[in-house]
Amino acid sequence: MSSRASDTKLRQLFREQGQSPWLDNLKRGYLVSGELARMVECGIRGITSNPTIFQKAISASGDYDKQFDALTRRHESVEDAYWDLVIDDIEHALQVLRAVYDESGGGDGFVSIELAPGLALDTEGSIASARDLHRRIAQPNLSVKIPATAQGVPAIRQMISEGRSINITLLFSLERYADVIEAYLSGLEAYDGDLAPVHSVASFFVSRVDTEVDRRLNAIGTPDALALRGKAAVAQAKLAYQLFLEQFSGARWERLTKRGARVQRPLWASTSTKNPNYPDTLYVDDLIGPDTINTMPESTIEAFEDHGRIARTIDEGVDDSRAVMASLAAVGVDMVDVGRVLEDEGVASFAKSFDELIETLREKGDRLAGTA
């Protein structure tokens, strides 16, 4: 990044285009070293985390060992100790981001914590856990992540109806996005309090769409199919933005804005390119526009600062995006099924990371106790 925070492209992205750059990572080293605070000075305006991020953070360093040892010596279960470790990181990150939250009038400065992956298909369990996290971490800039599964959507609506800020995660299809928007709008309508503090984002996992669609296009193998590789994710995201514009306008939305409601911003997640043949800033450069968020890992931030382009692109080529989706259908790619497969894989991947982390912590606990 530039040595002068005012010169960073992250700051320009927000100032000139109205897109908020968030960091897609959180680890204790960032907090104790002051690195997170420096990132915020350079333009980071929020943080997303998930079970895979914490699995890497806790397993790959000794930064958590002292606290973990103390927790287990108090006879806490390994899983309870895990939540204490994570919540400690989240609370410190919330403090770092609080200035952003305050100066933006509650528009940014959020830190997200995800429910246990095993609750992804459990509506009532998700509701109870999200309530518990909001009560346990009683900060206005906390956002609890609930997956956009069929079982997660009613939990999202319930949490919004209670005035709680929610990050909807694992979104892969336009059809499910429509369900998520409806859950947000109807949840706001059901809440009888001030709507201004209620914040929500809808997180599209972008690069994974291209990974799955490209796999199917390669299997089809025709010239028409192969010509569509690398186009599905950006096209679908641009159409998602059009749906966002349509739904957050009109009489229904105007009634909510009179009560202080904020739009539910689209958030572009999984924005590091998985295919080395694609530009490393593909999912940043082509998805820039107002009232959006891009949450990026460090490597993507560095690439964007080095050679990213700052220009409004989110509503460029919308007709071309519709043509891409029609062409995908014509060659035999079912985008609804793509979304279903990616959702299942996403839920399974987070569950695997969580299970691996708990096992790692059990082994670490044995070593620290001298019984391994």
C-alpha positions in Angstrom: 0.0 0.0 0.0 1.0 3.6 -0.4 2.9 5.0 2.5 0.4 7.8 2.7 -3.0 6.6 3.7 -4.8 9.4 1.8 -3.2 8.1 -1.5 -4.5 4.5 -1.3 -6.8 3.1 -3.9 -8.9 1.7 -1.0 -9.7 5.2 0.1 -10.3 6.3 -3.4 -12.6 3.4 -4.0 -14.9 4.6 -1.2 -14.5 8.4 -1.8 -14.9 8.3 -5.6 -17.2 5.3 -6.2 -19.1 4.7 -3.0 -17.8 1.1 -2.6 -16.6 0.1 0.8 -13.4 -2.1 0.9 -13.5 -4.6 3.7 -10.8 -7.1 4.9 -11.6 -10.8 4.5 -9.4 -12.0 7.3 -8.9 -11.7 11.0 -6.2 -13.0 13.2 -4.8 -12.1 16.6 -1.4 -11.1 15.1 -3.2 -8.2 13.3 -4.6 -7.0 16.6 -1.6 -7.1 18.8 0.8 -5.7 16.2 -1.4 -2.8 15.3 -1.5 -4.0 11.7 -5.3 -3.9 11.6 -5.3 -0.3 12.8 -2.9 0.5 10.0 -5.1 -1.2 7.4 -8.0 0.9 8.7 -5.9 4.0 8.2 -5.3 2.9 4.6 -9.0 2.6 3.9 -10.4 -0.8 5.2 -13.9 -0.1 6.4 -15.0 -3.5 7.8 -14.0 -7.1 8.4 -15.5 -10.4 7.5 -14.5 -13.7 9.1 -15.6 -17.3 8.8 -14.8 -20.7 10.3 -12.1 -21.3 7.7 -10.4 -18.0 8.5 -10.3 -18.8 12.2 -9.2 -22.4 11.5 -6.1 -21.0 9.7 -5.5 -18.3 12.3 -5.6 -20.5 15.4 -4.0 -23.6 13.9 -1.1 -21.8 12.2 0.3 -19.8 15.1 1.0 -19.9 18.9 -0.8 -16.6 19.4 -3.7 -18.2 21.1 -1.9 -20.9 23.1 -1.7 -19.0 26.4 -5.3 -18.0 26.5 -6.4 -21.4 25.3 -4.4 -23.1 28.0 -6.0 -20.9 30.7 -9.5 -21.5 29.4 -9.1 -25.3 29.3 -7.5 -25.3 32.8 -10.7 -23.7 33.9 -12.4 -26.9 32.7 -14.0 -25.2 29.7 -14.8 -27.6 26.8 -12.7 -27.2 23.7 -15.6 -25.8 21.8 -16.5 -23.3 24.5 -12.8 -22.3 24.5 -12.9 -21.8 20.8 -15.8 -19.4 21.0 -14.0 -17.5 23.8 -10.9 -17.2 21.6 -12.9 -16.0 18.6 -15.1 -13.6 20.5 -12.0 -12.0 22.1 -10.6 -11.3 18.6 -14.0 -10.0 17.4 -14.4 -7.7 20.4 -10.9 -6.2 19.8 -11.6 -5.8 16.1 -14.8 -4.0 16.9 -12.9 -1.5 19.0 -10.5 -0.8 16.1 -13.4 -0.4 13.6 -15.6 1.6 16.0 -14.2 5.0 14.8 -15.2 4.1 11.2 -18.7 3.1 12.4 -19.1 6.4 14.3 -17.8 8.7 11.5 -20.0 6.9 8.9 -23.1 7.3 11.0 -23.4 3.5 11.3 -22.9 2.8 7.6 -19.6 1.0 7.9 -17.1 -0.2 10.6 -18.7 -3.6 11.0 -17.1 -6.9 12.0 -18.8 -10.1 11.1 -18.8 -13.4 13.1 -20.4 -16.5 11.7 -22.7 -19.0 13.4 -21.4 -22.5 14.0 -21.5 -24.3 10.6 -23.6 -27.1 12.0 -26.5 -24.7 12.3 -26.7 -24.0 8.6 -29.7 -26.2 8.1 -31.3 -25.5 11.5 -33.6 -22.5 11.6 -34.4 -22.4 15.3 -30.8 -23.2 16.3 -29.6 -20.3 14.1 -32.1 -17.9 15.6 -31.1 -18.9 19.2 -27.3 -18.7 18.4 -27.6 -15.4 16.6 -29.5 -13.9 19.5 -26.8 -15.2 21.9 -23.9 -13.8 19.9 -25.6 -10.4 19.7 -26.2 -10.4 23.5 -22.8 -11.7 24.3 -21.0 -9.1 22.1 -23.3 -6.1 22.7 -21.7 -3.7 20.2 -23.5 -1.8 17.6 -21.0 -2.6 14.8 -21.3 -6.4 15.2 -22.8 -8.3 12.3 -23.7 -11.9 12.8 -23.3 -14.1 9.6 -26.2 -16.5 8.7 -25.9 -18.6 5.6 -28.5 -18.1 2.8 -29.7 -21.7 3.0 -33.4 -22.4 2.7 -33.4 -22.9 6.5 -31.3 -19.8 7.0 -33.6 -17.4 5.2 -36.4 -17.5 7.9 -33.7 -17.0 10.6 -32.5 -14.0 8.7 -36.0 -12.5 8.7 -36.5 -13.2 12.4 -33.2 -11.5 13.3 -34.0 -8.4 11.2 -37.4 -8.3 12.8 -35.7 -8.0 16.2 -33.5 -5.2 15.0 -30.3 -7.2 14.8 -27.6 -6.6 12.2 -27.0 -9.6 9.9 -24.5 -10.5 7.2 -26.1 -13.0 4.9 -23.4 -15.4 3.7 -23.0 -18.2 1.1 -25.1 -16.6 -1.6 -24.6 -18.1 -5.0 -27.7 -17.5 -7.1 -30.1 -14.7 -8.1 -33.1 -16.8 -7.0 -31.8 -17.1 -3.4 -30.8 -13.5 -3.5 -34.4 -12.5 -4.2 -35.4 -14.6 -1.1 -32.8 -12.8 1.0 -34.0 -9.4 0.0 -37.6 -10.3 0.8 -36.5 -11.6 4.2 -34.7 -8.3 4.9 -37.7 -6.1 3.7 -40.3 -8.1 5.6 -38.1 -8.3 8.7 -37.8 -4.5 8.7 -41.5 -4.1 8.3 -42.1 -6.4 11.3 -39.7 -4.5 13.5 -41.4 -1.8 15.6 -38.3 0.1 16.5 -35.9 2.6 14.9 -34.7 1.1 11.7 -31.5 3.2 11.4 -29.3 0.9 13.5 -30.3 -2.2 11.6 -27.6 -3.1 9.1 -27.4 -6.0 6.6 -25.3 -7.1 3.7 -25.9 -9.8 1.2 -22.6 -11.6 0.5 -22.2 -13.2 -3.0 -19.3 -15.6 -3.2 -18.1 -14.6 -6.6 -15.0 -16.6 -7.7 -16.5 -19.9 -6.7 -19.3 -19.4 -9.3 -16.7 -19.2 -12.1 -14.9 -22.3 -10.7 -18.0 -24.4 -10.8 -19.3 -23.0 -14.1 -16.0 -23.4 -15.8 -15.8 -27.0 -14.7 -19.1 -27.6 -16.4 -18.2 -25.7 -19.5 -14.9 -27.7 -19.8 -17.0 -30.9 -19.5 -19.3 -29.8 -22.3 -16.3 -28.9 -24.4 -17.9 -27.2 -27.4 -16.4 -24.0 -28.7 -19.6 -22.1 -27.7 -19.2 -23.4 -24.1 -15.5 -22.9 -23.8 -15.9 -19.3 -25.0 -18.0 -18.6 -21.9 -15.3 -19.5 -19.3 -14.6 -16.8 -16.8 -17.7 -14.8 -17.5 -20.5 -16.3 -15.3 -19.5 -14.8 -11.9 -19.2 -11.2 -13.0 -22.3 -11.4 -15.2 -24.4 -12.8 -12.3 -23.1 -10.2 -9.9 -24.0 -7.4 -12.3 -27.5 -8.8 -12.6 -27.7 -9.1 -8.8 -26.9 -5.4 -8.6 -29.8 -4.7 -11.0 -32.1 -6.7 -8.7 -30.8 -4.7 -5.8 -31.6 -1.4 -7.5 -35.1 -2.6 -8.4 -36.0 -3.9 -4.9 -34.7 -1.0 -3.0 -36.9 1.6 -4.7 -40.6 2.2 -5.1 -43.4 2.7 -2.6 -42.6 -0.2 -0.3 -39.0 0.9 0.2 -40.0 4.5 0.5 -42.2 3.6 3.5 -39.2 1.9 5.2 -36.8 4.8 4.5 -39.2 7.1 6.3 -38.5 5.0 9.4 -34.7 5.2 8.9 -34.1 2.0 6.9 -30.8 1.4 5.2 -30.4 -0.5 2.0 -29.0 -4.0 2.3 -25.8 -3.6 0.4 -24.5 -6.4 -1.9 -21.1 -7.6 -0.7 -18.7 -9.3 -3.1 -16.9 -12.1 -1.3 -14.5 -14.7 -2.4 -12.9 -12.1 -4.6 -9.4 -13.7 -5.0 -9.2 -15.3 -8.4 -8.9 -19.1 -8.3 -7.8 -19.5 -11.9 -4.3 -18.1 -12.5 -5.3 -17.4 -16.1 -7.7 -14.7 -15.0 -6.6 -11.2 -13.9 -5.9 -11.1 -10.1 -8.1 -8.1 -9.7 -11.0 -9.4 -11.9 -13.5 -9.6 -9.1 -12.7 -6.1 -7.9 -12.2 -4.1 -11.1 -15.4 -5.3 -12.8 -17.7 -4.9 -9.7 -17.2 -1.4 -8.6 -20.3 0.8 -7.8 -22.1 2.7 -5.1 -23.8 1.0 -2.1 -21.6 -2.1 -2.5 -18.8 -3.7 -0.5 -15.9 -5.8 -1.7 -14.3 -7.9 1.0 -10.7 -8.9 0.0 -7.9 -11.0 1.4 -4.5 -9.4 1.7 -3.2 -10.7 -1.6 -6.1 -9.1 -3.5 -5.8 -5.8 -1.7 -2.1 -5.7 -2.6 -2.8 -6.5 -6.2 -5.6 -3.9 -6.4 -3.3 -1.2 -4.8 -0.6 -2.1 -7.4 -2.6 -2.2 -10.6 -6.3 -2.1 -10.0 -8.6 0.2 -11.8 -11.0 2.7 -10.1 -14.0 3.3 -12.2 -17.7 2.6 -12.0 -18.1 -0.8 -13.6 -21.0 -2.5 -11.8 -23.6 -1.4 -14.2 -21.5 -1.5 -17.4 -22.5 -4.1 -19.9 -25.7 -5.2 -18.2 -27.2 -6.4 -21.5 -24.0 -8.3 -22.2 -24.4 -9.9 -18.7 -28.0 -11.0 -19.6 -26.6 -12.4 -22.9 -24.0 -14.4 -21.0 -26.6 -15.9 -18.7 -28.8 -16.8 -21.7 -25.8 -18.4 -23.5 -24.9 -20.4 -20.4 -28.4 -21.8 -20.4 -28.2 -22.5 -24.1 -25.1 -24.7 -23.8 -26.6 -26.6 -20.9 -25.4 -24.8 -17.7 -28.2 -24.6 -15.1 -27.3 -21.7 -12.9 -29.9 -22.7 -10.3 -28.2 -26.0 -9.9 -24.8 -24.3 -9.8 -26.0 -22.3 -6.9 -27.4 -25.3 -5.1 -24.2 -27.3 -5.6 -22.0 -24.3 -4.4 -24.3 -23.8 -1.3 -23.9 -27.4 -0.3 -20.2 -27.3 -0.9 -19.9 -24.0 1.1 -21.7 -25.4 4.1 -19.7 -28.6 4.0 -16.4 -26.7 3.6 -17.1 -24.5 6.7 -18.2 -27.6 8.7 -14.9 -29.4 7.7 -12.8 -26.4 8.8 -14.7 -26.1 12.1 -14.3 -29.9 12.8 -10.6 -29.8 11.9 -10.0 -26.8 14.2 -11.8 -28.4 17.1 -9.6 -31.5 16.6 -6.5 -29.3 16.4 -7.5 -27.6 19.6 -8.0 -30.9 21.4 -4.5 -32.0 20.4 -3.1 -28.6 21.4 -4.8 -28.9 24.7 -3.2 -32.2 25.4 0.2 -30.9 24.5 -0.1 -27.8 26.6 -1.3 -29.9 29.5 1.7 -32.2 29.0 -0.4 -35.3 28.4 0.1 -35.8 24.7 
